């Protein structure tokens, strides 16, 4: 939508030809920006409360740069890029103000917004090997304007490590529990905390873990109430959902 279209809608509201609700509906259903190889949903924030995110895997560095440029220069102050390779980060950083986290393969163009409200999101991992997925979750939540607390390597193989952080777990608005192997961390945390727990199975583990399938099935069969599960290694999905709960 260009400025003339917006002005026309506002003029109709002022003249009484269009109600405020009708105007909001028109703004919500306006078309995307077509780059030829990508169609940018520039009104997603209006419809859903959070702007579109770039999934970097499978895209060339040049495509990522051009999409991020269009979004940033179109007024999106924070552009989140997940599964971003170091090569893509190097190219994009030459054209845009990019902060890149190589561990989580996450790039953020622009500024990370200050946290909204009093709630906090706790991101906990079973082991150090789960940290790449955890960083994707944590940075997603931060880019969406949340206060995030990281608790890494607090798995059930040493339960005292989990119990040492009861204050953070009990005061969280939502907890993201990330674990591979048998995925028991989500059930343990779900049995301690009084807030929603988002379980993220990771592909960390030996052969019988089947690339995260063992953890996924364990988490789906959790006996703890209030545990939901996202896909294997889907840190972004967990961070996004946690932000929706915390908003």
C-alpha positions in Angstrom: 0.0 0.0 0.0 1.4 3.4 -0.9 0.9 6.7 0.8 -1.9 7.8 -1.6 -3.9 4.7 -0.7 -3.5 5.3 3.0 -4.4 8.9 2.6 -7.6 8.0 0.6 -8.7 5.6 3.4 -8.1 8.2 6.1 -10.0 10.9 4.1 -12.9 8.5 3.8 -12.8 8.0 7.6 -12.8 11.7 8.2 -15.7 12.3 5.8 -17.7 9.6 7.3 -17.8 7.5 4.2 -15.8 4.7 6.0 -16.0 3.6 9.6 -12.8 3.1 11.6 -13.4 -0.7 11.7 -13.8 -0.8 7.9 -10.6 1.2 7.5 -8.7 -1.1 9.7 -10.0 -4.1 7.7 -8.9 -2.5 4.4 -5.4 -1.9 5.9 -5.2 -5.5 7.0 -5.9 -7.0 3.6 -3.7 -4.8 1.5 -1.3 -6.5 -0.9 2.3 -7.5 -0.5 5.4 -6.1 -2.0 6.5 -8.2 -5.0 10.3 -8.4 -5.5 9.9 -11.0 -8.3 11.6 -13.8 -6.3 9.8 -13.0 -3.1 6.5 -11.4 -2.0 6.9 -9.4 1.2 4.0 -9.4 3.6 4.5 -5.8 4.8 1.2 -5.7 6.7 1.7 -8.8 8.8 2.5 -6.8 11.9 -0.9 -5.1 11.6 -2.7 -8.4 11.2 -0.8 -10.6 13.6 1.1 -8.2 15.9 4.5 -9.3 14.7 6.2 -8.5 11.4 7.3 -11.1 8.9 10.5 -13.0 9.6 13.1 -14.1 6.9 13.9 -17.8 6.9 17.4 -17.9 5.5 17.9 -21.6 4.7 17.6 -22.2 1.0 17.9 -18.5 0.0 21.0 -17.1 -1.6 22.9 -14.3 0.3 21.8 -11.9 -2.4 18.1 -12.8 -1.9 18.4 -12.4 1.9 20.0 -9.0 1.4 17.4 -7.7 -1.0 14.5 -9.0 1.1 15.9 -7.5 4.3 16.7 -4.2 2.6 13.1 -3.9 1.3 11.7 -4.7 4.7 14.0 -2.4 6.6 13.8 0.5 4.2 10.1 0.0 4.1 9.8 1.0 7.7 10.4 -2.3 9.6 12.7 -1.3 12.4 13.7 -4.8 13.4 14.2 -7.5 10.8 14.7 -11.0 12.1 16.6 -13.5 9.9 16.8 -17.2 11.0 19.0 -20.0 9.7 21.4 -17.4 8.3 24.8 -18.6 7.0 28.0 -16.7 7.8 28.4 -15.9 4.1 24.9 -14.3 4.0 25.7 -12.4 7.2 28.9 -11.0 5.6 27.1 -9.8 2.5 24.1 -8.3 4.4 26.3 -6.5 6.9 27.9 -4.6 4.1 24.5 -3.1 3.2 22.5 -3.0 6.4 23.1 -2.6 10.2 23.2 -6.3 11.0 23.9 -8.0 14.3 24.8 -11.7 13.7 24.8 -14.6 16.2 26.7 -17.4 14.5 25.9 -20.0 17.2 22.1 -19.6 16.6 22.5 -18.6 13.0 20.3 -15.6 13.6 20.7 -12.1 12.1 18.9 -9.0 13.3 18.8 -5.9 11.1 18.1 -2.8 13.1 17.6 -2.5 16.8 16.4 -5.0 19.3 13.4 -3.4 20.9 13.3 -2.8 24.6 11.3 -5.5 26.6 7.6 -4.9 26.9 5.8 -5.4 30.2 7.0 -7.2 33.4 6.9 -10.8 32.2 10.0 -12.8 31.4 10.7 -15.8 29.1 13.1 -18.4 30.5 15.0 -20.4 27.9 16.5 -23.6 29.4 18.5 -26.3 27.8 19.3 -29.8 28.8 22.9 -29.5 27.6 25.5 -27.2 26.0 24.9 -29.0 22.7 21.3 -27.6 22.6 22.5 -24.0 22.7 22.2 -23.3 18.9 18.5 -24.0 19.0 18.2 -22.1 22.3 19.9 -19.1 20.9 17.4 -19.1 18.0 14.6 -19.2 20.5 16.0 -16.6 22.8 16.9 -14.1 20.0 13.5 -14.5 18.4 11.9 -13.7 21.7 14.2 -10.7 22.2 13.6 -9.4 18.7 9.9 -9.5 19.4 10.3 -7.3 22.5 10.7 -9.7 25.4 12.9 -10.0 28.5 14.7 -13.3 28.2 16.6 -15.3 30.8 19.0 -18.0 29.6 19.6 -21.2 31.7 21.9 -23.4 29.8 23.1 -26.9 30.6 20.6 -27.6 33.4 19.6 -31.1 32.2 18.2 -33.9 34.3 21.4 -35.9 34.3 22.3 -33.5 37.1 19.0 -32.5 38.6 20.6 -30.2 41.1 21.5 -27.9 38.3 17.8 -27.5 37.4 16.8 -27.0 41.1 19.4 -24.3 41.6 17.3 -22.1 39.3 13.9 -22.5 40.9 13.6 -18.7 41.4 13.9 -18.0 37.7 11.6 -21.0 36.8 8.9 -20.1 39.3 8.8 -16.4 38.3 8.7 -16.9 34.6 5.7 -16.0 32.5 6.6 -18.8 30.0 9.4 -21.3 29.8 11.0 -22.8 26.7 12.6 -26.2 27.6 15.0 -27.4 25.0 16.5 -30.9 25.1 17.7 -33.8 22.9 18.5 -37.3 24.0 15.3 -38.5 25.8 13.9 -35.0 26.2 13.0 -35.3 29.9 13.8 -31.7 30.8 10.3 -30.5 29.7 8.5 -32.9 32.0 10.7 -32.0 34.9 10.2 -28.2 34.4 6.5 -28.7 33.7 6.2 -30.4 37.1 7.8 -27.5 38.9 6.6 -24.3 37.2 3.1 -22.8 37.2 3.4 -21.2 33.7 3.1 -22.6 30.2 6.1 -24.7 29.1 7.0 -24.9 25.4 9.1 -28.0 24.7 11.6 -28.1 21.9 13.1 -31.4 21.0 16.6 -31.2 19.4 18.4 -33.5 17.1 21.2 -33.9 19.7 21.8 -37.6 20.7 23.2 -41.0 19.7 21.8 -43.2 17.0 18.6 -44.4 18.8 17.5 -40.8 19.3 16.7 -40.9 15.6 17.6 -37.2 14.9 15.4 -35.9 17.7 12.4 -38.2 17.2 12.9 -39.9 20.5 12.8 -36.5 22.3 9.8 -35.4 20.3 7.8 -38.5 21.3 8.8 -38.2 24.9 7.8 -34.5 25.0 4.5 -35.3 23.3 3.8 -38.0 26.0 4.8 -35.7 28.9 2.7 -36.4 32.0 3.2 -32.8 33.2 0.3 -30.5 32.6 0.7 -27.3 30.6 3.5 -28.6 28.2 3.1 -27.9 24.5 5.6 -29.1 21.9 7.0 -27.6 18.7 8.9 -29.3 15.9 12.4 -30.7 16.2 15.1 -27.9 16.4 12.4 -25.3 15.9 13.7 -22.6 18.2 12.1 -19.9 16.2 8.6 -21.4 16.6 9.1 -21.7 20.4 10.4 -18.1 20.7 7.5 -16.8 18.7 4.9 -18.6 20.6 6.4 -17.7 23.9 6.3 -14.0 22.8 2.6 -14.4 22.0 2.0 -15.8 25.5 4.0 -13.1 27.2 2.4 -10.2 25.3 
